[in-house]
Amino acid sequence: MKLYFSPGVCSLAPHIVAREIGLPLTLEKVDLKTKTTETGADFTKINPKGSAPALELDNGEVLTEGPAISQYLADLKPESGIAPPNGTLARARLQEMLNYITSEIHKTYSPFFSSTTPKETLVEREAYLRKRYRYIENILAQREWLVGDKFGPADAYLFVVTNWARGLKLDLTEFPALLAFQKRVAARPAVHAAMLAEGLVKA
């Protein structure tokens, strides 16, 4: 299988999941501005959405959207226990959290990456983001991980999107449990390996 990624974007989350469960993937970097891969392929022919990640399966099919890819990878190695079994309430809780991160946190960051976003919009979006993080903070103040008692796909996803705050100079010190969570995740060997492979950290 091949994971098409762009360093530091949400494709890092399924990359982390794969390394956590010891599932080897071929990696191919994508330039999201030019929509070309590092081998010169037209990425829009691989993923018409033009966004990373995209997972090319061994049969040639392509799966997109990070939360879907992370769950698919987890289910390839159910013995890892990184995601609860399908059809259980615990799995629905994982999907609930992944959806929350997607709609309430990930997408709230989007305007910050556009140079044309009006300042007043950024102010409003930052206030909204802080409200959404308050919910996460309350969870992490009570337990180590977002869902259940072990690291999982939702934790990888939250870690990746929250890392964007550093580059954007967003001060998250009002969320100590969240910041402690970020340090916990960053210290995981699989997370370090994924970030090293994407050129996000040094050896």
VEXPA-46352 format. One record per residue (C-alpha): x negated, y negated, z negated. Coordinates in steps of 0.25 Angstrom, whole numbers, plus 5000, padded with zeros to 4 digits. Last residue first. Layout:
N
XYZ...
! end
This chain:
203
493149504943493749374947495249344947496249314958495549374969496749474973495949594969495549524956496949494952497349634955496249684946496549594935497949634935497649784935496649754923497649684914497049554908497949464917499149534912498849504898498349364901499649324908500449384896499749294887500149184895501649224896501649244880501049104879502149034888502048884884500548894890501148914904500448784910500648784925499348754932499848814945498648904946498948954932500448964934500249064945499849164935501249174931501649234944500649344943500849374928502349384930502249484941501249574934502149574922503349604930502649724936502349784923501449774910502049864899503049854888504349824896504549704905503849574903502549624896501849594883503149574874503849474866503249344870503149394884504649394885504849254880503749204889504449264901505749194898504949064896504249084909505649064916505848924909504348884912504648914927505848824927505048714921503948734932504948744943505548604939504248544938503848604951505048554958504848414952503448414959504048444973503548574979502748544992501448604987502048744985501548834975502248784963503548804970503348954969503148964954504648974951504749094961503849174952504449134939506049144940506249234952505149324953504849334938506249354935506449464946505249534940505849534926507149594930506449694939505649734927506949744918507649824929506449924928506649934913508149954915507750074923508150114938506750104942505650154932504950044924503749974930502249984926502550124921501350174929502050314931502950234940501850224950502450184964503550114956502550014951502249984965503649964969503949874957502749784960503149774975504649734971504149634961503149574972504049554983503749634996503749785001503149815014503349955021502150015029502350155023501150135014501850015008501449865011501649784998501949635000501649534990501549424995502449335003502649315018504149365017503849435030502949535023502049615032502349535045502249405036500849445032500249435046499049525045497649465045496949565035497049465024498549455026499249335033500349255029499549125031499949065018500149195010498749245014498949395011497949485004498049635007497949734995497949884997498649944984498250044974499250074963498550084950499750044942499249914937498549884950499849894958500549814948499549704949499649704964501149694962500949564954499849504963500849494974501449374966500349284971498949284965498249334978499149354990499549504991499949605002499949744994499649865003500050005000
! end
